[in-house]
Structures are given as C-alpha cells and as structure tokens.
Amino acid sequence: MIANKPHHLNRTCDDKIQGCDLHEGEWGEVGTIINWSYVLDGNAKQAKEVIEAVDPNKKLIIFRVIEGDLMEEYKSFLLSIQVSSKSEVSGSVVHLTLEYKKLHQGIDHPQTMLQFMKDVSNGIDAHLTKPN
C-alpha cells in the first residue's frame, strides 16, 4: 500500500494522513515525487518526498523529504520502510528507520514523527485485517 497506493492511506488513518498526491512520476517508482498532507502533534503539515529506492523483493521503500515543514528543522530527512514476514506465525513486522541531520543542536530528535509512523502502520494493519 505504501509503495503503490499511498493515496489510499487517508482511508486507513484519516486522523493522521489528510492527503497524498502524485506530483511527478508513477506510484511506486524511483524518482517519483509525492505531496503529503498530514497532521502531526495536532498541526496540519506538508511534505514533498521523492522515492529514492524501491525493492519489492525486500519489501522496502525509501523516501527523501525535499520540501515542507520538516525542512524547517532538518538538513536532510529519509524515511525507510521495510516489511518482514514473521517466520513462525502469519503476519508481518514493519521496520521504520528515520535518518536525519538537524539544522542545529537545539532541534529535538523526531520522536513524534516516529510515533506518527507507528500509528500510521497500526492504522494500515487494522484496515487490512478487519473482517469484510
């Protein structure tokens, strides 16, 4: 869903994701630019991201933020999402990695963004596993 249909995320967690628009390219392709509208800490935010890497075999996608609210505090910001199947039971584990460089030492680490991504992941899980 995150790689090929991120514009559906607002259906799974509309309190977090307000919208996702294709700016340039094709969904799920390296080089594609996506505009996000989201709510973080109760505030409306915007982000423009480029897909840096996609590996369907590893169930991995990497986004680089190139514009938006995060760039007011960070020189660079990468979000890696990788899904691994659980070996002994059904289901999957989502690995979220944030790589960033703060503009200065007075900037906090993006702990609320990590919690936001965890909440989005849980919203996707609830959506995908709910009975029809």
C-alpha positions in Angstrom: 0.0 0.0 0.0 2.7 2.5 0.9 4.7 1.9 -2.3 2.0 1.6 -4.9 -1.2 3.1 -3.4 -0.1 5.7 -0.8 -3.0 7.9 -1.9 -5.3 5.3 -0.2 -3.6 5.8 3.2 -6.1 8.5 4.2 -8.7 5.8 4.1 -6.9 3.8 6.8 -5.9 6.6 9.1 -7.7 9.8 8.2 -6.8 11.4 11.5 -3.1 11.3 10.5 -3.0 11.4 6.7 -5.1 14.1 5.1 -4.0 13.5 1.5 -1.4 12.2 -0.8 -1.0 13.5 -4.3 1.2 12.4 -7.2 3.4 15.4 -8.2 5.6 13.7 -10.8 6.3 10.2 -11.9 4.5 6.9 -11.3 3.3 5.4 -8.0 6.0 3.1 -6.6 8.7 4.1 -9.0 12.2 5.5 -8.1 12.2 9.3 -8.7 8.5 9.8 -8.2 7.6 12.9 -6.2 4.7 12.8 -3.8 3.0 15.6 -1.9 1.7 14.7 1.6 -0.8 16.5 3.8 -0.7 15.1 7.4 -1.4 16.0 11.0 1.4 15.8 13.4 1.0 16.9 17.1 -2.4 18.3 16.2 -1.0 20.6 13.5 -1.5 20.4 9.7 1.8 19.7 7.9 3.0 19.3 4.4 5.8 17.3 2.9 7.1 16.7 -0.6 9.1 13.5 -0.9 11.0 11.7 -3.7 11.1 7.9 -3.8 14.8 7.1 -3.5 14.6 3.3 -3.6 12.1 0.5 -4.1 12.9 -3.1 -3.7 9.8 -5.3 -4.0 11.8 -8.5 -3.1 12.9 -6.9 0.2 9.5 -5.1 0.7 11.5 -1.9 1.1 10.8 1.7 0.1 12.9 4.8 0.9 11.5 8.3 0.8 13.6 11.5 1.0 11.9 14.7 2.1 12.8 17.5 -0.3 10.3 20.2 0.8 7.9 21.0 3.6 7.6 21.5 7.3 10.4 19.0 8.3 12.9 21.0 6.3 12.4 23.9 8.8 14.3 21.8 11.3 16.3 19.2 9.4 19.0 19.5 6.7 18.0 16.1 5.4 15.3 13.6 6.3 15.0 10.0 5.0 12.3 7.5 5.9 12.9 3.8 5.2 10.0 1.3 5.5 10.7 -2.4 5.3 8.2 -5.2 5.9 9.4 -8.6 7.0 7.2 -11.7 7.3 7.0 -13.4 10.6 8.7 -16.8 10.4 6.6 -18.9 12.7 3.1 -17.2 12.5 1.1 -15.3 10.0 1.6 -11.6 9.7 4.4 -9.1 9.2 6.7 -6.8 11.1 7.2 -3.2 9.9 10.7 -1.7 10.3 10.7 2.1 10.3 14.0 3.9 10.1 14.4 7.7 10.2 17.7 9.2 9.0 18.1 12.9 9.5 20.5 15.7 10.1 19.4 18.5 12.4 19.9 22.1 11.3 21.4 22.8 14.8 21.8 21.1 18.2 18.7 22.9 19.6 16.4 20.8 17.4 14.8 17.8 19.0 15.1 14.3 17.6 11.9 13.5 15.6 10.4 11.2 18.2 6.9 12.4 17.4 7.4 11.6 13.8 8.5 8.1 14.7 5.3 7.7 16.8 3.3 9.1 13.9 4.7 6.5 11.6 4.0 3.8 14.1 0.4 5.0 14.4 0.0 5.0 10.6 1.4 1.5 10.4 -1.1 0.3 13.1 -3.9 2.0 11.1 -2.9 0.2 8.0 -2.8 -3.1 9.9 -6.2 -2.5 11.4 -7.6 -1.7 7.9 -6.1 -4.7 6.2 -7.1 -7.2 8.9 -10.6 -6.0 9.6 -13.4 -8.5 8.6 -15.3 -7.7 5.5 
